[in-house]
């Protein structure tokens, strides 16, 4: 049984990881080519920062959130727009979901995108009422987009960033999670447990999203793919988590990082709770 579960997990993990790698390269290339355009648009006033911050967040991977954090600490994005970005972001788990259930993933991303646009201004309104001053610790400076040549792109983006920093970790999390799920489905009525204790799983999904890493959140993405959890739980975890997109902010300001995560947690409980009550 152990060998069978491991073999099945290995085959699925290799297939999913290769698809994830392909999508990571495509998305990264798109991000590099459109970086200047998005930067120019997002500096506009009114609703555009919230729209574009949420758009950056819903792009699979960490780049969109890294870019939003960079613009936030440089004073180009407000606190509400940053929260909207993190609400929409799912980090590397987005690649996994697209690989396993693309139709549902598109619906999920659309919901996250709209949620980011709606709750961004709401968060900014609340922050203004509380006289919240964003990023007190940050040393603001002008942001410059650099031109990259082909050698630099393949060396820094493909090899150092995607392969060395992401791909091995993604593969290990996927195979480990699939192996455990396969064993759990064989020896334990996992679906029955989820149905019997929906609130436990719901709150666990929200709290797991506080971890600034995509890996632990792969569990819920894969559990949904196995039909073990409802869409509402996946939605809750997706809103609460942002992969490791929040990590660069942590190096600037612990206070703002904590506030962003708390706002995302509350928003995930609100939207996910409504979805759970509606039976999704």
C-alpha positions as CSV (number, residue, x, y, z in Angstrom):
1,X,0.0,0.0,0.0
2,X,2.8,2.4,0.9
3,X,4.6,1.8,-2.4
4,X,1.4,2.1,-4.4
5,X,0.6,5.4,-2.7
6,X,4.1,6.7,-3.2
7,X,4.2,5.6,-6.9
8,X,0.9,7.3,-7.6
9,X,2.0,10.5,-5.7
10,X,5.3,10.5,-7.6
11,X,3.7,10.2,-11.1
12,X,1.1,12.9,-10.3
13,X,3.7,15.2,-8.7
14,X,6.1,15.0,-11.8
15,X,3.2,15.7,-14.2
16,X,1.9,18.6,-12.1
17,X,5.4,20.1,-11.5
18,X,6.2,20.1,-15.2
19,X,3.0,22.0,-15.9
20,X,3.7,24.4,-13.0
21,X,7.2,25.0,-14.4
22,X,5.9,25.8,-17.9
23,X,3.3,28.2,-16.5
24,X,5.8,29.9,-14.2
25,X,8.1,30.6,-17.2
26,X,5.2,32.0,-19.3
27,X,3.9,34.2,-16.5
28,X,7.3,35.4,-15.5
29,X,8.1,36.4,-19.1
30,X,4.8,38.3,-19.3
31,X,5.5,40.1,-16.0
32,X,8.9,41.2,-17.2
33,X,7.6,42.5,-20.5
34,X,4.6,44.4,-19.0
35,X,6.3,45.7,-15.9
36,X,6.7,49.3,-17.0
37,X,3.2,49.5,-18.4
38,X,1.6,48.3,-15.2
39,X,3.8,50.6,-13.1
40,X,2.7,53.6,-15.1
41,X,-1.0,52.7,-14.9
42,X,-1.0,51.9,-11.2
43,X,0.2,55.3,-10.2
44,X,-3.0,56.9,-11.4
45,X,-5.5,58.0,-8.8
46,X,-9.2,57.0,-8.2
47,X,-10.1,53.3,-8.7
48,X,-7.1,52.3,-10.8
49,X,-4.7,51.4,-8.0
50,X,-7.2,49.0,-6.5
51,X,-8.0,47.4,-9.9
52,X,-4.4,47.0,-10.9
53,X,-3.2,45.9,-7.5
54,X,-5.9,43.2,-7.6
55,X,-4.9,42.3,-11.1
56,X,-1.3,41.9,-10.1
57,X,-2.4,39.7,-7.2
58,X,-4.4,37.3,-9.2
59,X,-1.5,36.6,-11.6
60,X,-0.1,33.2,-10.6
61,X,3.1,33.2,-8.7
62,X,4.8,35.7,-6.4
63,X,5.9,38.4,-8.8
64,X,2.6,40.4,-8.7
65,X,2.7,40.6,-4.9
66,X,6.4,41.3,-4.8
67,X,5.8,44.2,-7.2
68,X,2.9,45.5,-5.1
69,X,5.0,45.4,-2.0
70,X,7.8,47.3,-3.8
71,X,5.4,50.0,-4.9
72,X,3.9,50.1,-1.4
73,X,7.1,50.7,0.4
74,X,8.0,53.4,-2.2
75,X,4.8,55.2,-1.6
76,X,3.2,54.3,-4.9
77,X,0.4,52.1,-3.5
78,X,-1.8,52.7,-0.5
79,X,-2.4,50.2,2.3
80,X,-5.9,49.3,1.0
81,X,-4.6,48.5,-2.4
82,X,-1.9,46.3,-0.9
83,X,-4.5,44.4,1.1
84,X,-6.5,44.0,-2.1
85,X,-3.5,42.6,-3.8
86,X,-2.9,40.0,-1.1
87,X,-6.6,39.0,-1.0
88,X,-6.4,38.3,-4.8
89,X,-3.0,36.5,-4.5
90,X,-2.6,32.7,-4.1
91,X,1.2,32.4,-4.8
92,X,2.5,29.2,-6.3
93,X,-0.7,27.4,-5.3
94,X,-2.3,29.2,-8.3
95,X,-0.1,27.1,-10.7
96,X,-1.1,24.0,-8.9
97,X,-4.8,24.7,-9.2
98,X,-4.6,25.6,-12.9
99,X,-2.8,22.3,-13.5
100,X,-5.3,20.1,-11.6
101,X,-8.7,21.9,-12.1
102,X,-8.4,24.8,-14.6
103,X,-12.1,25.5,-14.9
104,X,-12.7,25.9,-11.2
105,X,-9.4,27.8,-10.9
106,X,-10.6,30.5,-13.3
107,X,-13.8,30.9,-11.4
108,X,-11.8,31.2,-8.1
109,X,-9.4,33.7,-9.5
110,X,-12.3,35.8,-10.8
111,X,-13.9,35.8,-7.3
112,X,-10.5,36.8,-5.7
113,X,-10.0,39.5,-8.3
114,X,-13.4,41.1,-7.6
115,X,-12.9,40.6,-3.8
116,X,-9.6,42.5,-4.0
117,X,-11.2,45.4,-5.8
118,X,-14.1,45.6,-3.4
119,X,-12.2,45.2,-0.1
120,X,-9.2,47.3,-1.1
121,X,-11.1,50.6,-0.8
122,X,-13.1,49.3,2.2
123,X,-9.8,48.6,3.9
124,X,-8.4,52.0,3.0
125,X,-11.5,53.7,4.4
126,X,-11.1,51.8,7.7
127,X,-7.4,52.5,7.8
128,X,-8.1,56.2,7.2
129,X,-10.7,56.3,10.0
130,X,-8.2,54.6,12.4
131,X,-5.5,57.2,11.3
132,X,-3.2,54.4,10.1
133,X,0.1,55.7,8.8
134,X,1.5,53.1,6.3
135,X,5.0,51.8,6.5
136,X,6.5,54.1,9.1
137,X,9.8,52.2,8.9
138,X,10.2,52.3,5.1
139,X,12.8,54.5,3.4
140,X,10.9,55.8,0.4
141,X,12.7,56.1,-2.8
142,X,11.9,56.2,-6.5
143,X,11.2,52.8,-8.1
144,X,13.1,52.0,-11.3
145,X,12.3,49.2,-13.7
146,X,15.5,47.7,-15.1
147,X,16.0,46.4,-18.6
148,X,17.2,42.8,-18.7
149,X,19.1,41.1,-21.5
150,X,18.5,37.5,-22.6
151,X,21.4,36.0,-20.6
152,X,20.3,37.8,-17.5
153,X,16.7,36.6,-17.9
154,X,17.6,33.0,-18.2
155,X,20.2,33.1,-15.5
156,X,18.3,35.1,-12.9
157,X,14.7,34.4,-13.7
158,X,14.6,30.9,-15.1
159,X,17.5,29.3,-13.2
160,X,18.0,31.2,-9.9
161,X,14.4,32.2,-9.3
162,X,12.1,29.6,-10.9
163,X,14.1,26.4,-10.8
164,X,16.3,26.9,-7.7
165,X,13.9,28.9,-5.5
166,X,10.5,27.5,-6.5
167,X,10.5,24.3,-8.5
168,X,12.1,21.8,-6.0
169,X,10.1,23.2,-3.1
170,X,6.9,22.9,-5.2
171,X,7.7,19.3,-6.2
172,X,8.5,18.3,-2.6
173,X,5.3,19.8,-1.2
174,X,3.2,18.3,-4.0
175,X,4.5,14.7,-3.7
176,X,4.5,14.9,0.2
177,X,0.9,16.2,0.3
178,X,-0.4,13.7,-2.4
179,X,1.3,10.8,-0.6
180,X,-0.3,11.7,2.8
181,X,-3.7,12.3,1.1
182,X,-3.5,8.9,-0.7
183,X,-2.8,7.2,2.6
184,X,-5.5,9.2,4.4
185,X,-8.1,8.3,1.8
186,X,-7.2,4.6,2.2
187,X,-7.0,4.3,5.9
188,X,-9.3,7.1,7.1
189,X,-12.7,8.5,6.0
190,X,-11.3,12.0,5.2
191,X,-14.4,13.1,3.4
192,X,-16.5,11.9,6.2
193,X,-14.4,13.9,8.7
194,X,-14.7,17.1,6.7
195,X,-18.5,16.7,6.4
196,X,-18.8,16.0,10.1
197,X,-16.5,18.9,11.2
198,X,-16.9,21.6,8.5
199,X,-16.2,24.5,10.9
200,X,-12.9,23.0,12.1
201,X,-11.7,22.6,8.5
202,X,-13.0,26.1,7.6
203,X,-11.1,27.8,10.4
204,X,-8.0,25.7,9.8
205,X,-8.0,26.8,6.2
206,X,-8.2,30.4,7.2
207,X,-5.5,30.1,9.8
208,X,-3.2,28.1,7.6
209,X,-3.3,31.1,5.1
210,X,-1.4,33.2,7.7
211,X,1.7,31.1,7.0
212,X,3.8,33.2,4.6
213,X,4.5,30.2,2.3
214,X,2.7,28.5,-0.6
215,X,3.6,25.0,0.6
216,X,1.3,24.5,3.5
217,X,-1.6,25.9,1.5
218,X,-1.0,23.2,-1.2
219,X,-2.8,20.9,1.2
220,X,-6.1,22.6,0.7
221,X,-5.6,23.0,-3.1
222,X,-4.9,19.3,-3.4
223,X,-7.7,18.2,-1.0
224,X,-10.2,20.1,-3.2
225,X,-8.8,18.3,-6.2
226,X,-9.5,15.0,-4.4
227,X,-13.0,16.1,-3.6
228,X,-12.3,16.0,0.1
229,X,-13.2,19.7,0.9
230,X,-15.9,22.0,-0.5
231,X,-15.2,25.1,-2.6
232,X,-15.9,27.4,0.3
233,X,-12.9,26.0,2.2
234,X,-10.7,26.4,-0.8
235,X,-11.9,30.0,-1.2
236,X,-11.3,30.8,2.4
237,X,-7.7,29.5,2.3
238,X,-7.1,31.3,-1.0
239,X,-8.2,34.7,0.4
240,X,-6.3,34.3,3.6
241,X,-3.0,33.2,2.0
242,X,-0.7,35.0,-0.4
243,X,2.0,32.4,-0.9
244,X,5.2,34.1,0.1
245,X,4.2,37.3,-1.5
246,X,4.1,39.1,1.8
247,X,7.7,38.2,2.8
248,X,9.5,41.2,1.2
249,X,7.2,43.5,3.3
250,X,8.3,41.7,6.5
251,X,11.9,42.9,5.9
252,X,10.7,46.5,5.9
253,X,8.0,46.6,8.5
254,X,6.7,43.9,10.8
255,X,3.8,46.0,11.9
256,X,2.3,46.5,8.4
257,X,2.9,42.8,7.6
258,X,0.8,41.8,10.7
259,X,-2.0,44.3,9.7
260,X,-2.1,43.0,6.1
261,X,-2.4,39.4,7.3
262,X,-5.1,40.2,9.9
263,X,-7.2,42.1,7.3
264,X,-6.9,39.2,4.8
265,X,-7.8,36.8,7.6
266,X,-11.0,38.7,8.5
267,X,-12.0,39.1,4.8
268,X,-11.4,35.4,4.2
269,X,-13.7,34.5,7.2
270,X,-16.4,36.9,5.9
271,X,-16.4,35.7,2.2
272,X,-15.6,32.1,3.0
273,X,-18.3,32.0,5.7
274,X,-20.9,33.3,3.4
275,X,-20.0,30.7,0.8
276,X,-20.1,28.0,3.4
277,X,-23.5,29.0,4.7
278,X,-24.8,29.0,1.1
279,X,-23.6,25.4,0.7
280,X,-20.7,25.9,-1.8
